[in-house]
Amino acid sequence: MAIRGKDEETKNGMKIVTNMDGEIRANNKLNSMMAKLTKIQKAAIRKKKKIADATGENINVREIVTDNAFKAAGDKKEPATVQEVKTYIKELLDKEFPEVTGPKR
Protein backbone atom coordinates (compact mmCIF):
# COMPACT_ATOMS: atom_id res chain seq x y z
CA MET A 1 0.00 0.00 0.00
CA ALA A 2 1.44 3.32 -1.05
CA ILE A 3 1.73 6.08 1.48
CA ARG A 4 0.20 9.21 0.07
CA GLY A 5 1.54 12.47 1.36
CA LYS A 6 -0.34 15.70 1.46
CA ASP A 7 1.83 17.07 -1.33
CA GLU A 8 -0.66 17.69 -4.10
CA GLU A 9 -0.28 19.85 -7.15
CA THR A 10 -2.11 20.42 -10.38
CA LYS A 11 -0.86 19.48 -13.80
CA ASN A 12 -2.85 20.62 -16.83
CA GLY A 13 -5.95 21.05 -14.71
CA MET A 14 -5.66 17.65 -13.01
CA LYS A 15 -4.88 17.10 -9.36
CA ILE A 16 -1.99 14.70 -8.86
CA VAL A 17 -0.39 13.27 -5.77
CA THR A 18 3.38 13.37 -5.67
CA ASN A 19 4.11 9.85 -4.53
CA MET A 20 5.86 6.90 -6.13
CA ASP A 21 4.03 6.95 -9.46
CA GLY A 22 1.89 10.08 -9.31
CA GLU A 23 3.64 11.74 -12.25
CA ILE A 24 3.33 8.66 -14.43
CA ARG A 25 -0.36 8.25 -13.65
CA ALA A 26 -1.06 11.92 -14.40
CA ASN A 27 0.75 11.72 -17.75
CA ASN A 28 -1.08 8.51 -18.70
CA LYS A 29 -4.42 10.06 -17.80
CA LEU A 30 -3.61 13.19 -19.82
CA ASN A 31 -2.53 11.13 -22.85
CA SER A 32 -5.69 9.04 -22.73
CA MET A 33 -7.83 12.18 -22.71
CA MET A 34 -6.15 13.62 -25.81
CA ALA A 35 -7.35 12.48 -29.22
CA LYS A 36 -4.69 10.61 -31.10
CA LEU A 37 -3.42 11.63 -34.52
CA THR A 38 -4.06 9.12 -37.28
CA LYS A 39 -1.30 7.70 -39.46
CA ILE A 40 -2.49 9.81 -42.38
CA GLN A 41 -2.39 12.97 -40.25
CA LYS A 42 1.12 12.14 -39.03
CA ALA A 43 2.24 11.57 -42.62
CA ALA A 44 0.76 14.95 -43.61
CA ILE A 45 2.62 16.67 -40.78
CA ARG A 46 5.90 14.97 -41.76
CA LYS A 47 5.38 16.08 -45.38
CA LYS A 48 4.64 19.68 -44.30
CA LYS A 49 7.79 19.60 -42.14
CA LYS A 50 9.94 18.39 -45.06
CA ILE A 51 8.54 21.13 -47.29
CA ALA A 52 9.15 23.74 -44.58
CA ASP A 53 12.72 22.50 -44.10
CA ALA A 54 13.40 22.60 -47.84
CA THR A 55 12.01 26.11 -48.29
CA GLY A 56 13.34 27.48 -45.00
CA GLU A 57 9.90 28.50 -43.77
CA ASN A 58 8.26 27.87 -40.43
CA ILE A 59 5.46 25.36 -39.96
CA ASN A 60 2.09 27.06 -39.43
CA VAL A 61 0.32 24.71 -37.02
CA ARG A 62 -3.03 26.52 -37.14
CA GLU A 63 -3.02 26.18 -40.93
CA ILE A 64 -2.47 22.43 -40.62
CA VAL A 65 -5.25 21.96 -38.06
CA THR A 66 -7.79 23.99 -40.06
CA ASP A 67 -6.96 22.25 -43.37
CA ASN A 68 -10.02 20.34 -44.64
CA ALA A 69 -8.01 17.34 -45.85
CA PHE A 70 -6.31 17.09 -42.46
CA LYS A 71 -9.67 17.24 -40.69
CA ALA A 72 -11.14 14.57 -42.99
CA ALA A 73 -8.28 12.18 -42.20
CA GLY A 74 -8.88 12.45 -38.45
CA ASP A 75 -11.54 11.57 -35.92
CA LYS A 76 -14.80 13.41 -36.57
CA LYS A 77 -15.94 13.51 -32.94
CA GLU A 78 -12.59 14.57 -31.45
CA PRO A 79 -10.54 16.46 -34.07
CA ALA A 80 -6.84 17.06 -33.56
CA THR A 81 -5.86 20.14 -31.59
CA VAL A 82 -3.03 22.60 -32.05
CA GLN A 83 -1.37 21.23 -28.91
CA GLU A 84 -1.35 17.67 -30.29
CA VAL A 85 0.20 18.79 -33.57
CA LYS A 86 2.84 20.83 -31.73
CA THR A 87 3.63 17.83 -29.53
CA TYR A 88 4.05 15.57 -32.57
CA ILE A 89 6.31 18.11 -34.31
CA LYS A 90 8.40 18.33 -31.13
CA GLU A 91 8.69 14.51 -31.14
CA LEU A 92 9.89 14.64 -34.76
CA LEU A 93 12.50 17.25 -33.88
CA ASP A 94 13.65 15.23 -30.86
CA LYS A 95 14.15 12.17 -33.08
CA GLU A 96 15.97 14.24 -35.68
CA PHE A 97 18.21 16.07 -33.20
CA PRO A 98 18.66 13.92 -30.07
CA GLU A 99 20.28 15.54 -27.08
CA VAL A 100 24.02 15.12 -26.97
CA THR A 101 25.26 13.61 -23.76
CA GLY A 102 28.76 13.08 -22.50
CA PRO A 103 30.53 9.73 -22.57
CA LYS A 104 29.47 7.16 -20.02
CA ARG A 105 32.03 6.48 -17.34
Protein Blocks (a to p, Z undefined) as FASTA:
>chain_A
ZZddfbdcdeehiacdddfklmmmmmmmmmmmpccddfklmmmmmmmmmmmmmnopacdf
klmmmpmklmmmmcfklccdfklmmmmmmmmmmmmmccdddddZZ
